[in-house]
Amino acid sequence: MAKNIYLIGGSKGGVGKSLVTMATVDYLQELGESVLLIESDTTNPDVWKAYKDGTEAELVNLDEADGWIQVVNLCESKPDSVVVINTAARNNKGVSAYGETLNSTLVELKRKLVTLWVVNRQRDSLELLKEYMEAIPNSAVHVLRNGYFGEERKFELYNGSKLRAVVEERGGRSVTFPDLADRVSDDIYSKRMSVAVAIKELPLGNRAELARWRNEAKKVLREVMHD
């Protein structure tokens, strides 16, 4: 089997996809994996800017059929690399229209597609997940409640939803992703730093908070990436 594809979704802007993507790339690289990062937020490619100098990274527009073709071709050309796809807020329409291009080629690619779906406490991120699961049914799906929006018990809409039951019946997990202090995440984004660079170069207090978050993020990612 070729290496897994990890798609970080959520469709809405501001749910925390970029930070989860950065944590995922960081975790994989700490494990010694070769990573191919595909950034589909072509308008505001924060993750690509932070990682392009130290990681193989591609900008791909997933609003168009050509973008999905490119993703499949990249996955075929790099079987020994774990592929991490950071999706853009607007990509739900592209997923519905063209997601079958990836879905239908997974067997031939000999890859497993694992989706890490990031949610806040609002209903629309759940509705978008339902649409995603219908468009790409061959993906394993795990839901990450973003701790930035509160502790686990505050995600009442998701916790008590039929969608959660469906996710977990299919073998998915529901986990809570740790919050990172705003001043540290702001530093990372504004200075276009990867997690590995930031943990060496930020001021001491910021580095300590980043190390705390990094360790907590690893625990969560270990649950959903080694099931």
Stockholm file with secondary structure:
# STOCKHOLM 1.0

chainA/1-227         MAKNIYLIGGSKGGVGKSLVTMATVDYLQELGESVLLIESDTTNPDVWKAYKDGTEAELVNLDEADGWIQVVNLCESKPDSVVVINTAARNNKGVSAYGETLNSTLVELKRKLVTLWVVNRQRDSLELLKEYMEAIPNSAVHVLRNGYFGEERKFELYNGSKLRAVVEERGGRSVTFPDLADRVSDDIYSKRMSVAVAIKELPLGNRAELARWRNEAKKVLREVMHD
#=GR chainA/1-227 SS CCCCEEEEECCSTTSSHHHHHHHHHHHHHHTTCCEEEEECCCSSCHHHHHHTTTSEEEECCTTSHHHHHHHHHHHHHCTTSEEEEECCTTTHHHHHHHTHHHHTTHHHHTCCEEEEEEECSSSHHHHHHHHHHHHCTTSEEEEEEEGGGCCGGGCHHHHTCHHHHHHHHTTCCEEEECCCCHHHHHHHHHTTCCHHHHHHHSCHHHHHHHHHHHHHHHHHHHHHHCC
#=GC SS_cons         CCCCEEEEECCSTTSSHHHHHHHHHHHHHHTTCCEEEEECCCSSCHHHHHHTTTSEEEECCTTSHHHHHHHHHHHHHCTTSEEEEECCTTTHHHHHHHTHHHHTTHHHHTCCEEEEEEECSSSHHHHHHHHHHHHCTTSEEEEEEEGGGCCGGGCHHHHTCHHHHHHHHTTCCEEEECCCCHHHHHHHHHTTCCHHHHHHHSCHHHHHHHHHHHHHHHHHHHHHHCC
//
